[in-house]
Amino acid sequence: MQQAGNKRLSVLIKQKAAELDFDLCGIAKTKVLSENGRILEKWCEAGMNAGMSWLQRNPERRINPGLLMAGAKSVVVTGLCYYSEIKQKDPGAPLLSRYAYGLNYHDVITSKLEKLLDFIRIHEPDCEGKAFCDSAPLLEKAWGRQAGLGWQGRHSILINNKIGSFFFIGSLLLDLELDYDTPFEQNYCGTCRVCIDSCPTGAINENHTIDARKCIANLTIENRGPIPEDIIPKLGGRVYGCDTCQEVCPWNNPPKCRSHPEFTINKEVADMRREEWLSLSQERYIRLFRNTSVERVKYSDLMRNIDAAISSMDY
Ligand code: B12
């Protein structure tokens, strides 16, 4: 009887997730991700986390959801597409990565997950839950795999065999037992190495991890120092993040992710010409990028990126 109830609620959760416009939803049973923990630890020891020292903190919490929320039994993992057909117009303008086109995804996704939790509480009023999107030490891609959503490609990003990889991951920890999806055991990258061979800076390792010291996404988003001189010629105009490894991926060609209005590029940003980027004032930066993912870098770092991106176009 209990099991039948879990099954019914799991179906309802997935229906509600679809109603909330999520593109993917799977459910995993919580456990300690020891193997992932070992890989993460070695990766950090090798310095591959670059300046992101926070990835080394609380290693136990990072692999054990029970330490993020007492009594956690299930992880509902969702995917929300951010692919947008509309792009920047001026080919000479610095290039924004697609995930930064629209509203801040942390807010969009956490708010949808909270609505999902409210819905679950209609059925289970005492249920405890916590919603996360890139906001906690939770290995989100690994949980996506556990919830059956897909596999980590050579570029380390989670790929789904129906919609590709241009989606964000959001997770909801619950203290309920549910009906679990089968972890995704296959890896459909096969012998393909197109992402490794196409990465402008050679940042993709052989073991489904990347070297953040070389990754353009890290160097233009998380990095608080100057962009290394030897990287600038390889930026290819990129100003915030990088999509190369996903754009060349056969699983994204043709792109299968649909557009969501929240992640469609702001018209004024799409229309900005190269000169306007170069002369971007702090006021305009605040007006254009408030509540978007670009807010993660302060004005001076965005200007650093704009200079580097523009000079990379001369090589
Ligand atoms: C730190 C971080 C970054 C860093 C480091 C990237 C990285 N690959 O680790 C930087 C700033 C570079 C970055 C860049 C980007 N990021 Co980011 N990032 C994160 C974050 C916060 C943590 C990732 C992490 O744990 N890294 C540590 C390393 C060691 O983990 P890993 O690479 O996944 O390695 C695992 C596999 O190798 C696996 N593994 C390999 N072999 C084997 C074998 C076995 C047997 C097992 C069990 C496991 C295993 O084990 C490792 C540990 O789990 C997550 C959010 C989160 N909380 O999870 C978002 C996240 C991964 N980022 C995301 C995005 C969108 C991006 C960008 C595309 C943004 C952009 N356009 O620029 C790029 C992509 C670059 C790339 N190729 O990774 C999304 C990815 C969504 C998806 N579909 O997968 C996430 C999930 C955020 C979100 N909530 O949506 N990111």
Residues whose N, C-alpha, C, O or C-beta is under 5 A from the ligand:
A	BS01	B12	E35 N36 I39 L40 W43 S97 Y99 C133 D134 A136 L138 L139 E140 K141 A142 H155 S156 I157 L158 S165 F167 F168 I169 N207 H208 T209 I210 A212 C215 A217 N218 E222 G241 C242 D243 C245
